[in-house]
Amino acid sequence: MSVYLDHAATTPVTPHALAAFTQQAAQGGNPSSLHAAGQRARRALEDARESLAATLGAHPSEVVFTSGGTEADNLAVKGLYWARRDTDQGRRRILCSSVEHHAVMDTVEWLERHEGAEAVWLPCDAAGITDVEAVRAELERDPESVALITVMWANNEVGTLQPVAEIAALAAEHGVPMHSDAVQAFGHVPVDFASSGLATMAVSGHKVGAPVGVGALVVRRDATVTPVQHGGGQQRGLRSGTLDAAGAAAFAAAAADAVGRLGEEAPRLAALRDRLVEGVLAAVPDARLSGPADPALRLPGIAHFTFPGCEGDSLLFLLDMMGVEASTGSACTAGVPRPSHVLLSMGLSETEARGAQRFSLGWSSGEDDVEGLVNVIGSAFRQARQAGMAGHESVIRTASTR
């Protein structure tokens, strides 16, 4: 048995994306070259930009291709901050949700250490929803000191949808640009950049069925963003470098497929998710489902639990041995032995947070995947909890002999 329940980390490449990638990769050509091969690559690249823009609700000129979501987040947060600070040295505060992906959170912390920024971490409730009133209070307290706001569209660990539209409206009232990491949301819930009120928005290809290594930052045409890297001046000078036409073509194909099927796929995944939740809680009554009680406020494909009395890593390895592939949270921090900052922000203790496990569904998921997990989760949990208790008793015995 092999059950893949880690689509939030990366989802398998779709047939449409693979076909688009291989077709363009076989043709080759540098999109910046003036000869025939280069111009063919340029046409493929711009066709991909137009197609992707349509699925994002954006103008093609607003789509800046990147290597992925992390680069897009870095360009947005650093670029908006530098542009605002250079115009007014007093604009140094960054209002940032406390449940951001590390691509945003670590960038904000870097700006604090090296560029004089002041991070204001916005609180969330027990469901992981950012407090809109806290945003309002920070803006009203001293709007002239705020460089930007950054709040993700949907959380990558527990799947909580954030009040992006409400916060963007507040930002607009005070003339503050807002960025949103929409990497987990795009292709899974409706996302429309034009009506969002955002200045910038990050998306990534491998979350919707494109190969790893391609993403995009959507930049409103009147937004001012300072480039992070310099070179040939490609893409409005915002992101220099030779562009990956094959990756762009694959991303556009995957996005068109995902957004085109969203009306039927989101309810299908939500139904699978609900059956998964029901099955896990029946097998492990002590498990606690994370995120909002209302399923409509969560991404359709993510079910996140904490399992008391066991380490998430132990449960992960046991499930893997039983043929079920899941994760303890963000794949970008895999292997780092620390509790999730997202869960801590939601009010969980470090002990509770260490028992986390995320199961995420995608386009290739089906009933058999849910059944496969439900059949083994009870046994895996009992073994993981037993190992955790044994480890705890060992620590106590060691401490008592000192």
C-alpha positions as MATLAB code, in Angstrom:
seq = 'MSVYLDHAATTPVTPHALAAFTQQAAQGGNPSSLHAAGQRARRALEDARESLAATLGAHPSEVVFTSGGTEADNLAVKGLYWARRDTDQGRRRILCSSVEHHAVMDTVEWLERHEGAEAVWLPCDAAGITDVEAVRAELERDPESVALITVMWANNEVGTLQPVAEIAALAAEHGVPMHSDAVQAFGHVPVDFASSGLATMAVSGHKVGAPVGVGALVVRRDATVTPVQHGGGQQRGLRSGTLDAAGAAAFAAAAADAVGRLGEEAPRLAALRDRLVEGVLAAVPDARLSGPADPALRLPGIAHFTFPGCEGDSLLFLLDMMGVEASTGSACTAGVPRPSHVLLSMGLSETEARGAQRFSLGWSSGEDDVEGLVNVIGSAFRQARQAGMAGHESVIRTASTR';
ca = [
       0.000    0.000    0.000;
       1.223    3.500   -0.831;
      -0.854    6.479    0.248;
       0.333   10.011   -0.532;
      -1.191   12.581    1.816;
       1.329   15.408    1.489;
      -0.068   17.412   -1.420;
       0.350   20.659    0.551;
       4.113   20.074    0.393;
       4.033   19.281   -3.308;
       1.466   17.662   -5.550;
       2.339   15.269   -8.397;
       2.859   16.867  -11.794;
      -0.351   16.753  -13.819;
      -0.392   15.218  -17.315;
      -1.218   18.606  -18.893;
       1.687   20.306  -17.123;
       4.111   17.520  -18.021;
       3.101   17.676  -21.693;
       3.524   21.464  -21.789;
       6.905   21.255  -20.080;
       8.373   18.543  -22.279;
       7.121   20.173  -25.474;
       8.730   23.512  -24.656;
      11.890   22.013  -23.123;
      12.468   20.055  -26.329;
      12.301   23.257  -28.404;
      14.780   25.152  -26.218;
      15.828   28.731  -26.894;
      16.565   31.726  -24.646;
      13.526   34.044  -24.491;
      15.858   37.052  -24.514;
      17.596   36.040  -27.757;
      16.643   37.736  -31.014;
      16.973   34.766  -33.356;
      14.121   32.459  -34.328;
      14.606   29.935  -31.515;
      14.717   32.736  -28.966;
      11.580   34.334  -30.316;
       9.733   31.001  -30.245;
      10.689   30.673  -26.593;
       9.564   34.268  -26.000;
       6.155   33.568  -27.563;
       5.745   30.455  -25.412;
       6.714   32.450  -22.328;
       4.319   35.297  -23.037;
       1.508   32.888  -23.906;
       2.093   31.268  -20.506;
       2.089   34.667  -18.809;
      -1.254   35.554  -20.404;
      -2.784   32.209  -19.497;
      -1.544   32.363  -15.907;
      -2.731   35.956  -15.541;
      -6.227   34.911  -16.601;
      -6.377   32.244  -13.881;
      -5.084   34.733  -11.286;
      -7.470   37.528  -12.189;
      -4.545   39.733  -13.164;
      -3.182   41.623  -16.168;
      -0.324   39.799  -17.941;
       2.061   42.681  -17.199;
       1.444   42.116  -13.492;
       2.769   38.526  -13.562;
       6.456   38.271  -12.676;
       7.810   34.725  -12.988;
      10.080   33.527  -10.180;
      11.706   30.267   -9.079;
       8.886   29.638   -6.617;
       6.920   30.992   -3.680;
       9.917   31.698   -1.464;
      11.565   33.954   -4.027;
       8.242   35.669   -4.711;
       7.704   36.361   -1.001;
      11.237   37.708   -0.619;
      10.841   40.016   -3.603;
       7.501   41.317   -2.335;
       8.364   41.883    1.316;
      11.877   43.264    0.779;
      10.904   45.178   -2.339;
       7.862   46.863   -0.796;
       9.744   47.667    2.404;
      12.751   49.197    0.628;
      10.573   51.225   -1.706;
       8.489   52.637    1.137;
      11.450   53.295    3.448;
      13.444   55.011    0.713;
      10.527   57.370    0.090;
       9.988   58.031    3.794;
      12.590   56.952    6.354;
       9.891   56.843    9.018;
       8.042   53.971    7.349;
       9.708   51.014    9.045;
       6.921   49.023   10.685;
       5.868   45.769    9.012;
       2.534   44.351   10.177;
       2.836   40.593    9.746;
       0.542   37.786   10.806;
       2.023   35.454   13.408;
       1.141   32.345   11.364;
       3.042   33.202    8.173;
       5.130   30.737    6.203;
       8.825   31.044    7.011;
       9.421   32.519    3.546;
       7.664   35.635    4.833;
       8.437   35.424    8.546;
      12.186   34.912    8.105;
      12.315   37.709    5.521;
      10.687   40.125    7.968;
      13.110   39.077   10.700;
      16.045   39.585    8.295;
      14.817   43.105    7.537;
      14.689   43.747   11.290;
      18.284   42.619   11.789;
      19.802   44.292    8.735;
      17.543   47.049    7.418;
      16.081   48.773   10.462;
      12.586   47.331   10.131;
      10.265   46.923   13.107;
       8.122   43.796   13.003;
       4.643   43.898   14.500;
       3.361   40.337   14.850;
      -0.406   40.259   14.483;
      -2.185   37.849   16.844;
      -4.621   35.159   15.789;
      -7.373   33.254   17.553;
      -7.427   29.567   18.475;
      -8.531   28.708   14.932;
      -5.522   30.491   13.414;
      -7.500   33.453   12.025;
      -5.615   36.753   12.105;
      -7.241   39.394   14.317;
      -8.627   42.109   12.019;
      -9.154   44.496   14.915;
      -5.487   44.193   15.858;
      -4.627   45.307   12.319;
      -7.021   48.231   12.608;
      -5.522   49.283   15.933;
      -1.954   49.198   14.627;
      -2.884   51.199   11.546;
      -4.807   53.826   13.499;
      -2.088   54.128   16.141;
       0.522   55.410   13.706;
      -0.323   54.873   10.028;
       2.597   56.981    8.780;
       5.109   54.522   10.257;
       3.720   51.427    8.481;
       5.727   50.253    5.479;
       3.535   47.308    4.539;
       1.184   44.596    5.745;
       1.665   40.922    4.930;
      -0.981   38.293    5.665;
      -1.177   34.919    3.920;
      -4.313   33.919    2.017;
      -4.477   30.469    3.610;
      -2.268   28.839    6.213;
      -0.009   26.101    4.915;
      -0.120   23.974    8.071;
      -3.686   23.977    9.402;
      -5.412   25.286    6.256;
      -7.123   28.290    7.861;
      -8.400   30.875    5.375;
      -7.446   34.406    6.384;
      -9.581   37.586    6.209;
      -7.439   39.002    3.404;
     -10.177   41.154    1.854;
     -11.033   42.820    5.171;
      -7.406   43.557    5.987;
      -6.691   44.793    2.456;
      -9.618   47.224    2.775;
      -8.130   48.587    6.013;
      -4.722   48.888    4.359;
      -6.245   50.829    1.454;
      -7.901   53.298    3.840;
      -4.448   54.250    5.119;
      -2.576   53.999    1.814;
      -0.494   51.024    2.964;
       0.488   48.320    0.438;
      -0.383   44.741    1.347;
       1.244   41.477    0.310;
      -0.300   38.037    0.555;
       1.323   34.639    0.254;
      -1.344   32.770   -1.721;
       0.818   29.712   -2.388;
      -1.521   27.284   -0.624;
      -4.730   28.998   -1.712;
      -4.249   29.382   -5.457;
      -5.898   26.575   -7.395;
      -7.735   25.317   -4.301;
     -10.074   28.212   -3.472;
     -11.158   31.166   -5.628;
      -8.370   33.752   -5.902;
      -8.828   36.985   -7.823;
      -5.993   39.490   -7.689;
      -7.861   42.345   -9.375;
     -10.561   42.463   -6.709;
      -8.336   41.545   -3.762;
      -6.999   45.022   -3.020;
      -3.488   43.593   -2.728;
      -0.321   45.246   -3.969;
       1.474   41.916   -4.432;
       0.619   38.221   -4.234;
       2.864   35.136   -4.329;
       1.964   31.807   -5.975;
       3.895   28.619   -6.707;
       3.662   26.027   -9.466;
       4.334   22.794   -7.608;
       1.290   23.283   -5.357;
      -1.047   23.006   -8.368;
       0.668   20.310  -10.437;
       3.602   22.025  -12.160;
       7.218   20.944  -11.617;
       9.163   22.308   -8.649;
      11.127   25.451   -9.516;
       8.622   27.897  -10.980;
       6.359   30.423   -9.303;
       5.196   33.990   -9.727;
       4.766   37.268   -7.925;
       1.740   39.252   -9.040;
       2.549   42.959   -8.781;
      -0.126   45.609   -9.215;
       0.816   47.977  -11.991;
       0.883   51.042   -9.721;
       2.842   49.301   -6.936;
       6.448   50.311   -6.372;
       8.760   47.371   -5.622;
      12.539   47.622   -5.353;
      14.257   44.681   -7.128;
      16.134   42.139   -5.028;
      18.364   40.937   -7.858;
      19.787   42.831  -10.827;
      20.987   41.926  -14.288;
      19.401   42.031  -17.708;
      16.314   43.971  -16.667;
      13.786   41.290  -17.583;
      10.186   41.486  -16.331;
       9.844   45.242  -15.794;
      13.273   45.192  -14.165;
      11.707   43.583  -11.103;
      13.287   40.174  -11.549;
      16.294   39.968  -13.850;
      17.523   36.641  -15.175;
      16.958   34.243  -18.037;
      13.409   32.974  -17.846;
      12.374   29.321  -17.783;
       9.931   29.098  -20.681;
       9.286   25.388  -20.136;
       8.557   25.893  -16.440;
       6.286   28.836  -17.204;
       4.376   26.801  -19.788;
       3.933   23.958  -17.297;
       2.786   26.342  -14.556;
       0.233   27.953  -16.861;
      -1.100   24.555  -17.959;
      -1.381   23.273  -14.385;
      -3.032   26.485  -13.198;
      -5.553   26.506  -16.033;
      -6.434   22.910  -15.238;
      -6.752   23.530  -11.488;
      -8.778   26.728  -11.761;
     -10.919   25.322  -14.562;
     -11.910   22.327  -12.430;
     -12.151   24.229   -9.135;
     -15.938   24.168   -9.054;
     -16.014   20.372   -8.993;
     -12.642   19.601   -7.434;
     -12.956   21.717   -4.278;
     -16.212   20.008   -3.161;
     -14.714   16.598   -3.995;
     -11.646   17.257   -1.865;
     -13.714   18.768    0.936;
     -15.854   15.615    1.051;
     -12.729   13.441    1.154;
     -11.258   15.663    3.870;
     -14.411   15.396    5.971;
     -14.398   11.602    5.681;
     -10.716   11.578    6.622;
     -11.420   13.710    9.695;
     -14.319   11.494   10.719;
     -12.240    8.351   10.282;
      -9.207    9.643   12.185;
     -11.307   10.863   15.121;
     -13.139    7.542   15.241;
      -9.851    5.614   15.298;
      -8.127    8.030   17.699;
     -10.750    9.765   19.871;
      -8.003   11.699   21.692;
      -6.869   13.413   18.480;
      -7.659   17.111   18.172;
      -8.554   18.689   14.828;
      -6.804   22.024   14.293;
      -8.267   25.121   12.679;
     -11.776   26.585   12.410;
     -14.787   24.516   13.406;
     -16.521   25.609   10.211;
     -15.063   23.548    7.323;
     -15.857   26.410    4.933;
     -13.140   28.456    6.657;
     -10.475   25.853    5.866;
      -8.808   24.779    2.653;
     -10.694   21.822    1.170;
      -7.671   19.520    1.053;
      -6.000   19.961    4.460;
      -6.783   18.154    7.721;
      -4.392   18.919   10.585;
      -4.419   17.147   13.943;
      -2.504   17.087   17.182;
      -2.083   13.681   18.797;
      -1.539   13.895   22.567;
       1.234   11.895   24.178;
       3.320   11.286   21.060;
       5.917   13.081   18.993;
       4.847   14.084   15.506;
       8.099   12.806   14.021;
       7.572    9.367   15.583;
       4.057    9.183   14.191;
       5.316   10.375   10.802;
       7.945    7.618   10.592;
       5.531    4.919   11.753;
       2.955    5.973    9.170;
       5.657    5.991    6.510;
       6.590    2.414    7.433;
       2.912    1.520    7.051;
       2.772    3.080    3.581;
       1.213    6.456    4.426;
       3.155    9.609    3.546;
       2.158   12.726    5.505;
       3.971   15.533    7.318;
       4.275   17.229   10.682;
       3.702   20.658    9.145;
       5.553   22.814    6.658;
       7.911   20.818    4.441;
      10.223   23.841    4.381;
      11.086   23.250    8.037;
      11.173   19.461    7.884;
      13.883   17.931   10.040;
      14.027   20.926   12.388;
      13.184   19.703   15.924;
      11.045   22.594   17.107;
       7.307   23.022   17.642;
       5.288   24.824   14.992;
       5.125   28.606   15.446;
       1.664   28.428   13.899;
       0.327   26.134   16.613;
       2.035   28.129   19.368;
       0.405   31.298   18.012;
      -2.944   29.501   18.145;
      -2.440   28.950   21.876;
      -1.192   25.363   21.994;
       1.558   24.439   24.426;
       4.921   23.215   23.156;
       4.008   19.686   24.274;
       0.722   19.779   22.367;
       2.355   21.287   19.292;
       4.955   18.537   19.090;
       2.228   15.981   18.417;
       1.184   17.554   15.103;
       0.390   15.753   11.872;
      -0.894   17.215    8.596;
      -2.761   15.157    6.018;
      -3.280   16.946    2.707;
      -5.208   15.841   -0.366;
      -4.873   16.783   -4.020;
      -5.888   16.042   -7.579;
      -4.700   12.415   -7.466;
      -6.322   11.619   -4.088;
      -9.249    9.249   -3.785;
     -11.309    7.150   -1.392;
      -8.579    4.515   -1.199;
      -6.141    7.072    0.229;
      -8.519    8.018    3.022;
      -9.261    4.375    3.765;
      -5.569    3.562    3.779;
      -4.880    6.169    6.448;
      -7.891    5.309    8.587;
      -6.911    1.633    8.597;
      -3.497    2.301   10.163;
      -3.747    5.550   12.120;
      -4.962    3.892   15.300;
      -2.089    1.415   15.395;
       0.474    4.064   14.466;
      -0.790    6.389   17.186;
      -0.650    3.729   19.881;
       2.911    2.809   18.948;
       4.000    6.442   18.777;
       2.436    7.221   22.144;
       4.057    4.167   23.700;
       7.435    5.302   22.336;
       6.820    8.788   23.698;
       5.943    7.490   27.151;
       8.991    5.245   27.169;
      11.201    8.181   26.214;
       9.660   10.342   28.936;
      10.224    7.652   31.580;
      13.826    7.280   30.400;
      14.426   11.016   30.873;
      12.954   10.861   34.371;
      15.152    7.877   35.343;
      18.261    9.602   33.966;
      17.500   12.821   35.824;
      16.913   10.987   39.106;
      20.364    9.362   38.979;
      22.233   12.655   38.663;
];
